[in-house]
């Protein structure tokens, strides 16, 4: 007989782990719970498909697979990569799965929309559980898989993953002691940009109630810019810039081409700031009908408290070589 915490979700029972801090405070962690089917095969460039019901009490004692394949080393944050296909999952940290009505924090990790890991030890919810908050960290598809403008595939697949994860929270967080009517979304860098994107998105308004955005890297990628990046990658690989063509590229090769296409040149930071990112949430005229700033100015999300902030070292790694580059050019 075991003493591991268990709870019942819409897709069946899950078993987590109790954790005890040095001061004796106990909390529970449920890790790697799928909120959608693995985005592979026919589902690779599809909208997220709700995870099917499980049986028994599947183990939720270790982090799930990550969309990140190998830490690119662009941040100071430790971001583990965990290989495998079931990359659409959530981690839940709760003071007590038997509680009720606790506030909920949903954390969206950063990484420029092409890297980052919800399994980072920096995103452990222990300090929030200490204060009576249920913390949920979510995963989403990255890079071309999540945000590439691919003919024949639904746009903004990574954004659709955020929505699917937030829908999962609404449906299941009460099973961990959380209140689905008290959800705050929060994130840093690309995650902060995700928060603002969701805040300005009419389709997301029922899924959260407060927002906290740190060092936001807004998406709002223009359609032509999104298509140009994907077309350039496809051209370099010798394939068509559509669903079949991109799916035919070996994953390792696609990641290498993506890395080249999204590399930040310290000499071109001004252009990056003026033109924005080339990979991220796209103004597709469907899910995202207009830029986030316009949506917020029009009053979308105006009923939700918003905290904005910045970190001290947002671009430390990206700009580490800028001084040397400037010295060589002077």
Secondary structure in CASP SS format (residue, H / E / C, confidence):
PFRMAT SS
TARGET T0000
AUTHOR 0000-0000-0000
METHOD secondary structure of the structure
MODEL  1
X C 1.00
X C 1.00
X C 1.00
X C 1.00
X C 1.00
X E 1.00
X E 1.00
X E 1.00
X E 1.00
X C 1.00
X C 1.00
X E 1.00
X E 1.00
X E 1.00
X E 1.00
X C 1.00
X E 1.00
X E 1.00
X E 1.00
X E 1.00
X C 1.00
X C 1.00
X C 1.00
X C 1.00
X C 1.00
X E 1.00
X E 1.00
X E 1.00
X E 1.00
X E 1.00
X E 1.00
X E 1.00
X E 1.00
X E 1.00
X C 1.00
X E 1.00
X C 1.00
X C 1.00
X C 1.00
X C 1.00
X H 1.00
X H 1.00
X H 1.00
X C 1.00
X C 1.00
X C 1.00
X C 1.00
X C 1.00
X C 1.00
X E 1.00
X C 1.00
X C 1.00
X C 1.00
X C 1.00
X C 1.00
X C 1.00
X E 1.00
X E 1.00
X E 1.00
X C 1.00
X C 1.00
X C 1.00
X C 1.00
X C 1.00
X C 1.00
X C 1.00
X C 1.00
X C 1.00
X C 1.00
X C 1.00
X C 1.00
X C 1.00
X C 1.00
X C 1.00
X C 1.00
X C 1.00
X C 1.00
X C 1.00
X C 1.00
X C 1.00
X C 1.00
X C 1.00
X C 1.00
X C 1.00
X C 1.00
X C 1.00
X C 1.00
X C 1.00
X E 1.00
X E 1.00
X E 1.00
X E 1.00
X E 1.00
X E 1.00
X C 1.00
X C 1.00
X C 1.00
X C 1.00
X C 1.00
X C 1.00
X C 1.00
X E 1.00
X E 1.00
X E 1.00
X E 1.00
X E 1.00
X E 1.00
X E 1.00
X C 1.00
X C 1.00
X C 1.00
X C 1.00
X C 1.00
X C 1.00
X C 1.00
X C 1.00
X C 1.00
X C 1.00
X C 1.00
X C 1.00
X H 1.00
X H 1.00
X H 1.00
X C 1.00
X C 1.00
X H 1.00
X H 1.00
X H 1.00
X H 1.00
X H 1.00
X C 1.00
X C 1.00
X C 1.00
X E 1.00
X E 1.00
X E 1.00
X E 1.00
X E 1.00
X C 1.00
X C 1.00
X C 1.00
X C 1.00
X H 1.00
X H 1.00
X H 1.00
X H 1.00
X H 1.00
X C 1.00
X C 1.00
X C 1.00
X E 1.00
X C 1.00
X C 1.00
X C 1.00
X C 1.00
X C 1.00
X H 1.00
X H 1.00
X H 1.00
X H 1.00
X H 1.00
X H 1.00
X H 1.00
X H 1.00
X H 1.00
X H 1.00
X H 1.00
X H 1.00
X H 1.00
X H 1.00
X H 1.00
X H 1.00
X H 1.00
X H 1.00
X H 1.00
X H 1.00
X C 1.00
X E 1.00
X E 1.00
X E 1.00
X E 1.00
X E 1.00
X E 1.00
X E 1.00
X E 1.00
X E 1.00
X E 1.00
X E 1.00
X C 1.00
X H 1.00
X H 1.00
X H 1.00
X H 1.00
X H 1.00
X H 1.00
X H 1.00
X H 1.00
X H 1.00
X H 1.00
X C 1.00
X C 1.00
X H 1.00
X H 1.00
X H 1.00
X H 1.00
X H 1.00
X H 1.00
X C 1.00
X C 1.00
X E 1.00
X E 1.00
X E 1.00
X E 1.00
X E 1.00
X C 1.00
X C 1.00
X C 1.00
X C 1.00
X C 1.00
X C 1.00
X E 1.00
X C 1.00
X H 1.00
X H 1.00
X H 1.00
X H 1.00
X H 1.00
X H 1.00
X H 1.00
X H 1.00
X H 1.00
X H 1.00
X H 1.00
X H 1.00
X H 1.00
X H 1.00
X H 1.00
X C 1.00
X C 1.00
X C 1.00
X C 1.00
X E 1.00
X H 1.00
X H 1.00
X H 1.00
X H 1.00
X H 1.00
X C 1.00
X C 1.00
X C 1.00
X H 1.00
X H 1.00
X H 1.00
X H 1.00
X H 1.00
X H 1.00
X H 1.00
X H 1.00
X H 1.00
X H 1.00
X H 1.00
X H 1.00
X C 1.00
X C 1.00
X C 1.00
X H 1.00
X H 1.00
X H 1.00
X H 1.00
X H 1.00
X H 1.00
X H 1.00
X H 1.00
X H 1.00
X H 1.00
X C 1.00
X C 1.00
X C 1.00
X C 1.00
X C 1.00
X C 1.00
X E 1.00
X C 1.00
X C 1.00
X C 1.00
X C 1.00
X C 1.00
X C 1.00
X C 1.00
X C 1.00
X C 1.00
X H 1.00
X H 1.00
X H 1.00
X H 1.00
X H 1.00
X H 1.00
X C 1.00
X C 1.00
X C 1.00
X C 1.00
X C 1.00
X C 1.00
X C 1.00
X E 1.00
X E 1.00
X E 1.00
X E 1.00
X E 1.00
X C 1.00
X C 1.00
X C 1.00
X C 1.00
X C 1.00
X C 1.00
X C 1.00
X C 1.00
X C 1.00
X C 1.00
X C 1.00
X C 1.00
X H 1.00
X H 1.00
X H 1.00
X H 1.00
X H 1.00
X H 1.00
X H 1.00
X H 1.00
X C 1.00
END
